């Protein structure tokens, strides 16, 4: 199954929204750059290890889960993004 949106980014975005936490508040409280967190939540940037660790701890979510979601998304969209079949 090919996903059209990054599930890790969606999970983070939805969890922040459900808790009433703004991106700027989460960024300030985690030490992540607000621009990077906003880009992730807007699905313009991939999840990095640092972000997974910090946002995972902040939200009480397993960073390994977030990274697996990112990896699954990347492996499903790689051929489209890089123009070749693997």
Phi and psi in degrees as a GROMACS rama.xvg file:
@    title "Ramachandran Plot"
@    xaxis  label "Phi"
@    yaxis  label "Psi"
@TYPE xy
-94.1362  123.388  UNK-2
-88.6696  142.568  UNK-3
-92.2957  -19.4219  UNK-4
-128.744  152.84  UNK-5
-72.5628  113.602  UNK-6
-66.7814  -30.4596  UNK-7
-64.4182  -45.0644  UNK-8
-63.9264  -41.3281  UNK-9
-63.7446  -41.6758  UNK-10
-62.1404  -46.0741  UNK-11
-63.2374  -48.2933  UNK-12
-58.3905  -49.8337  UNK-13
-64.442  -37.6667  UNK-14
-68.1056  -42.4655  UNK-15
-61.3097  -45.9091  UNK-16
-61.8875  -44.5835  UNK-17
-61.796  -32.3381  UNK-18
-89.3095  -1.13124  UNK-19
70.4608  30.0738  UNK-20
-103.652  125.193  UNK-21
-77.1759  159.804  UNK-22
-61.3855  -40.9889  UNK-23
-65.8464  -37.9399  UNK-24
-65.5388  -46.5982  UNK-25
-61.2617  -41.5708  UNK-26
-62.4111  -44.9647  UNK-27
-63.9223  -42.0825  UNK-28
-77.2338  -19.2019  UNK-29
-102.626  -14.3946  UNK-30
81.7576  9.83273  UNK-31
-85.4336  147.602  UNK-32
-63.9698  130.793  UNK-33
-58.8276  -38.373  UNK-34
-63.3581  -38.8765  UNK-35
-68.6787  -42.8571  UNK-36
-66.4573  -39.6569  UNK-37
-63.651  -43.1302  UNK-38
-62.5888  -38.1781  UNK-39
-65.0818  -49.4614  UNK-40
-65.4867  -26.4776  UNK-41
-89.9068  6.72344  UNK-42
61.6283  34.1406  UNK-43
-104.482  -5.4375  UNK-44
-143.249  143.281  UNK-45
-77.5669  158.55  UNK-46
-75.9464  127.797  UNK-47
-95.8841  165.215  UNK-48
-59.3667  -46.1184  UNK-49
-59.0244  -45.1032  UNK-50
-64.9377  -42.7698  UNK-51
-59.5051  -43.5528  UNK-52
-65.3178  -46.7139  UNK-53
-72.1058  -45.6544  UNK-54
-73.8532  -30.932  UNK-55
-62.1906  -46.8515  UNK-56
-64.1479  -40.4118  UNK-57
-64.6591  -41.3274  UNK-58
-93.7707  -5.30352  UNK-59
71.7592  36.6263  UNK-60
-121.515  145.596  UNK-61
-67.3844  117.109  UNK-62
-61.2273  -29.5463  UNK-63
-63.8321  -36.4476  UNK-64
-62.6291  -47.1727  UNK-65
-59.7402  -42.2734  UNK-66
-68.6247  -36.1183  UNK-67
-65.1873  -41.5758  UNK-68
-60.4724  -42.65  UNK-69
-63.5349  -45.0098  UNK-70
-64.0719  -41.9591  UNK-71
-62.2825  -41.9271  UNK-72
-63.4227  -46.6505  UNK-73
-60.7959  -42.5981  UNK-74
-68.4854  -29.1194  UNK-75
-80.2772  -24.071  UNK-76
-106.917  -7.22962  UNK-77
-52.4401  -52.3094  UNK-78
-58.4101  -38.4143  UNK-79
-67.893  -41.8538  UNK-80
-73.2969  -32.9328  UNK-81
-107.255  0.995959  UNK-82
72.9552  23.4621  UNK-83
-148.754  159.684  UNK-84
-95.4732  142.147  UNK-85
